[in-house]
């Protein structure tokens, strides 16, 4: 079920002229009865206020029943959404009423909500409600994992065509694997040297069985661990390697074209990216330094993204630079050589990255999640590793992860944000030209730190999994949205 949220945070939304005129016309009526009422801080008069609307979004066709909370409501009050009157208004108390949302005037976005009492007192609330093209629908389930999970991925590690859910558990210093074929029940945990904080899956030793690469936290000599798959869905004791203290991210790709997946790690305490060449011989694991790429001093990389941004089949490497407030893009070339980087200002404390064409120009864009400003910055790709500034979108408290996926099945990429301080996921439907609807929220467990998007039940719709740090579980949000 969609969570009931009152906040409607979207940067750059304004009242249209038609809505403003409608509000002015509404305020003119009952002048005699309202002339003696004091003004209130909501652009109205009298002792009346609106604090929240739940749910905070509705489809353009209207018909959604919403609850409006505030103060000073009396029997006979009317409700307007934008310039259209609501039907079936029921005043339940002085602080709550219910109304059925009218159809939109044909546009999406935020509209003011006006409550007017028979005595002429009224309040105008902006930023609390809006219309969206599609109302999203999810079933939610929570399943326990290890203590304090900080990252999650969803990959088929046992060859049964369904993705396993894998979490990195910093508190219990292990990795939990929830199997698809038992509906993610009865997960099994596998120890890591110290607290893990990032995961990647590939067949690193060439035995046709997937393994898990684990970036480990605060371990000077055991900061990379490989959990070897045993073919039955389980994993062997970790094989460890020293790379650099406190790696925050790990990604994998066969850079040199030898058929063996290599590894890239970014230690938070250094301003360097390490590429490890895979020289494993079955059944063992072995890596050697392939290249080291320096970043600007004080970058403190927090996330890595591998994506072909130049459409030449060679993926670019993008780092999220937490302390520097930027991203750095290394251009991929044949032979696994990376050149650059190109630096782009993104926003305070960049913590997560996602890529895809959200503007419809056939060039991949990058979404940078800014923890410090609680925003997502859209960087419009030029197809050469550089970017133009795009929209800046507000999130809820303590955003942790951003992803892109077509959540409503309209062929356009949407943004998904895990909000660690709000126990929610915010979904912003994209319009295909770089704009996004107001967020729709889905509740999660306590403090989602990690997030993965995958079709878990193989119905063609992307589902969401969050790793919930403070409740030590995962939220599985199964997408039931109908267009």
N, C-alpha and C positions, 0 to 999 in steps of 0.2 A: 504494500500500500504506500502511496505517496505520503510523505510526512507533511504535517500541517505547520507551515512556516509563515510568519507574518512579514519578515524582512524581505524587501524587493530590491536588492542592491544591483543596480546597473549603471555604470558610468555613462554620461552623455545622453540621458533621456530627458525630454522637455515636454511641457504641455503644448499641444498644438493649438493654433488660433481658434479652431472650432470648439475645442473643449473649453478653452478659457472664456470664449463668448457665452457658451452654455452656462458656465458657472456664474458669470456676471448676471445673466438673465434670471437664473434661479435666485440670486441674492436680491434682486429687485422686488420680487413678490413679497407680500406681507410686510411692506415697509412700515406701516403704522404700528404693527405689533412688535416689530424688531427694533424700532428707532430708539427705544429706551433701554435696550439690552447692551451690556458692555461687550466690546470686541474680545474675541479669544485669539489664541496664538495659532489657530489653524486657518486663518483667513476667513473666519466667520464671526458670528456674534452669539452671545449667551453662554451659559455654563454647560457646554456640550463638547465632547472630544471623541476622536476615534484613535485607537491604539493599534489594532491589528485586524486583518481579514484572513480567514482560514476556510478553505485553501486560498492561497494568494494568487492563483492563476485559474483561468478557465479557457475552454476552447472558444473559437470565434463564433460558433453557433449558439453559444449561451446555454441556458438551461441548468447550469450548475448551482446547487444550493450552497450558500456560504454563510458562515457565522461572522458577524462584525462585533468587535469588542470595543468598549470605550466607557463613556460616562454621560449622564444627562439625557438618555433616551426616554421618550414618553410615548404612550399609546397614540397611534395615528401618525407616527413618524414615517417619512418617505425616504427612499434610497435611490440615488442616481449613480450609475457607472459611466463616467464621461458625460455625454449629453443625453443618455438614454435612461429612462426610469426602469427600476427593477420591479418585478412582479412578486406577489405572494410575500409581502413584508410582514413579519411577525415579531413584535417586541416582546421578548421573554423577560426582560428586567431592565432596570435603568442602565445596566452595563453590557447587555448583550441583546442582539436582535439577529434574525435570520432573514435572508432574502434570496430570491432566485435571479441569477445574473442574466441580463438581456443579451441579445446577440450583439456582436461587435459591429461597428460602423464600416467594417471591411478592412481594418488595419490591425496589426499586432502591436503589442507594446503596453507600456504603463498608461493607465487612465486614472484620473482622480475619482475618489469615492466621496459623495456628498450625502450627509444625513441631515434632514430638515424636520424639525418638530412643528406641530400646528401653531405654536406661539410665534413662529418666525425665527427662532434660534436655529443656527445651523453650523456645521463644521465641515471643512473640506480636507480630506486626507490624500496626500500625494505619495507615490512610491510604495504603496501597500498592496496594490493589485494590478494585474495586467492580463491581456489576452495573448494566447499562444496558438500556433497553428495546430498542434497536436498535444493532447494531454497524455503524458506518459503513465504507464501502469507497470508495477513490479510486484512480484511476490518476494518477501524477505524471509531469510532463515539465517540463524546464527549457530555456528558449530565451534566448539572449543578446539584450540591448538595449544602450542607451548606458551610460556610466559612472555609477555611483552613483544608480540610480533611487530616488526618494523617494515617488512617488505613482503610482497606476495607475487607469484607468477602462476600461470595456468598453462601447463604443457602436458602432452601425452607422453609419459615416461615408460609405460609398460606395453605400448603397441596395441591397445584395444580400441583405438580411434577416438576415445573420449579423453579430455584433458584432466590431468590431476591438478589439484590445488596444492601449492607448495609455499610455505611461509618460512621466513627467517626470524627466529625468536631470540631476541637479544637477551632477555631475562633468563631463560632456561638454557641458553647456549646450545641450541639445537635447531634442526630443520624439521618441520612437520610436513608429512605427505598425506593428503586426503585423496583416496582413490575414487575415480569416476565410477567404476563398475559396482561400487557399494554405496552409491549416492552420497559420497563424501563422509560417510560415517566411519567411526573407529579408525581415526587417523593414527599413523605411526611416526614416531620422532627418531631422528638420527643425530647423534652428538656432533658438535663442531668444536674446534680448539678453544675458541672464545666466542663472544657474542657475534653472530652473523648480522650483516646489514644490507646485503645485496646478493642477488641470485642470477645465474644464467644457465641454460640447459643446452647441451650438445653432446655428440659422441666424440669425446676427446681422445680416446685410445683406440678407435677404429675397430671395435668389436661388434658394431651394429646395435649397441645398447646405449641408451642415453644416460649421461652422467650430469651431475649438478656441480657447477662452479660456485663457490661461496666466497664473497669478500667479507673478511672478518675484522671486527672492530678492535682497535687498540692492541694489536699484537705485532710486535716488532719483528718476530721471526716466524710467525704462523698466520700471515695476513691473507693468504689465499689457500683455500682447501678445495679439493676435488673429492666428491662422494661418487664412487664408482657404482653404476647400476648393475644389479645382479641378474637382470632379465625377468625377474618375477615381480617387479614393482618395488623391491627393496634396494637398499644401498649399503655398500661396505664402509668400513671405518675410513675416516678422511686421510687423504694424502696431502701434506701441507708444503707450502712454498713461501719464501720470503720475497716480498716485492717492495713495499713502502708502508710506513706506519699509517694506520687508520684509513684504508681505502673505503670510499663512500659509494662507489659504483663499479660494476663489472659488466661488460658486454662481450659478445663473441662474434667472430667472422673469419672466414678463411682469406686472409689478406694476401698471402703469397701464392695462392692457387695450387697448393700441393695436396688438396683434399683433406687437410686437417684443420679444424677450427682453431684459430688463434684467440688470444684474450687481450682485452684492454682494461686497465684499471686506473682509477684516479684517486690518489690519496688526498684527503682533505688537508692534511698538515703540510703538504708540499704543493708547489705550483707547477706540477709536472704530470704528464700523462704517459703511462708505460704500456708499450705493446709487447706482449710475450708471444714469441713464435712457438708453435706446438711442434715438438720433435718426438712425440710419444711413439713407442713401439709396443704393439699389443703384447701383453695385457697391461703394461705399465703406463705411467704418466711422466712426461718430462717437458719442461718449457725452458726457453732461453730468451735473453733479451733480444728483441728484434729492432726496436727503436725507442727513443725517449723524446718526447715533444714538450718543450717548455711553454708555460703560459706566462702572462704578465705577473709580476711580483704582487702578492696579496690577492691572488684570484680565489684560492681555496675552492677547487672544483667540488661540486656536490652531486652532479648527475652527468651521465653520458647518453648521447643519442647517436645511433648509426642510421643514416638515411641518405638515399641518393637524391641530393638536392639539385644536381646539375644535369640529370637525365642522361648520364653517360655510362651507366651500369656500375660505376664504382661508388661505393657509399662514402659520404662525407662523415666526419666525426665532429660532433658538436658537444662542447662542454658547457655546463651551467656553472657560472662562477659566483659563488655565494657571497663572498666578501667584496668582490669587485663590481657587482651589479650588472654583469654583462654576460654575453655568450661568446665563445670562441669557436670558429668554424675552420677545420682543417679539410682541405680539398683532397678527395681520393683520386688516385691515379693507378695505372697498371703496375703490377708487381708489389702492390701493397704499400706504396710510398704515399705519404701524406705531406702536403705542402701548406704553408700558411703559418699561423692562423690569421683569419680575418676577425676582428673584434667588433661586436655590435652592442650598444647600450640596450639593456632590457628592463631594468628595474631593480629595486632594492632586494638583496638577498634571494637570488635566483635559486630555486630548490628543485625544479622539475621541468622537463621538456617534452614536447610532443610535436609531431610533424605531419603535415598533410595539406592538400590544396583546399583551403577554405574560401578562397576568393574566386574560384572558377576560371582562372587564367592559365591553367595547365602548368603552373609552377608551384612547387611545394613551399608552404609557409611553415613557420615555427611558432608554437605557443610556449611562452616562458612564464612559469608560475613564480610570482614574486611574493615570498613569505613576508617580507618587511612591510610592504604596502597593501597586502591582502588583495592582490590583483593578478590578472593574467594579461600579459602583453602579447598581442598578435604582431609578429614580425613578417611582413609580406615579402616572400622570396623573389629574387631577381633571376634565379636559376644559375647564378655564378658563385653562390656562397655568401652573398651579401643580401641585405634586407632593407626595405623601406618600412617606416613606422606604420602601424595599423591601429586597430581599436584597442582600448584598454578597458578591461572588464573587471568589475568588482566581485570579490568572493566573500564568503563568510569568514569567521574567525580561524586563524591559524591554518591556512591552506597548505597541503602537503604534496599532493600529486595532481598533475594534469594529464589528460589523455584525449585522443580524438577517435571518434567512431560514429557511424551512422546509427543513432539510437532509435530513430523513428521510421527508418526504412524508406526515406524519400530520396535517397541517392546523394544527400549532402552531408558533409561531415559536421558533427556536433562536438562541443566541448564537454568534458566531464571532469569535475574537480572534487577531490576528497578533502573535506574541511575538518581538520583535526580538532579544532576548538569548538565545533558546532555539532559533532557526532552526526554528520550528514554527508551526502554526495549531492552536489549541485550539477544539473544538466542544462546546458544552454544550447537550444536547437539552432543550427546554422541556417542561414537563408541562401547559401551558395555563392554570395558575392562579398563575403567578409563580415557580414553583420550577424548578430545573434539575438534570439529571443531572451526574455527575462528567464532567470533560472527556475527550474522545477527541482524540488528537493525530495530526496529519499533518505529516511533515517537509517543509521548504521549503529553498530556497537560503539563503545566508548573510545574516542580518540583514534579515528582511522589515520594511520601513518602510511600505509601502503595500499596500492590499488592495481588491479588488473582487469582488463576487459577481454572477454572471450565468450564464444557461444558454448556454454556449458552443457546444455541439453540438446544440442545439434538440431535446433528448430529454425536456424537461419537468422536468429536475432541475437545481437550481442548482449551478453549479461555482464554484471559487474560483481567483482569480489573485492572487499576491503579487508586489510589486516588491522585489527582494532587493538591498539597498544594497551590501553588501560583495562579492557575487558578480556584480554587474552583469548580472543576468538576471531573468526572471520564472519563477515556478513556476506551471504550469497544473495544477490538481488537478481532474480530471474525476470527477464523482460517479457511482459505480456502485452505490449503496446499494439493497438490495432489502428490502422490508418483508414 
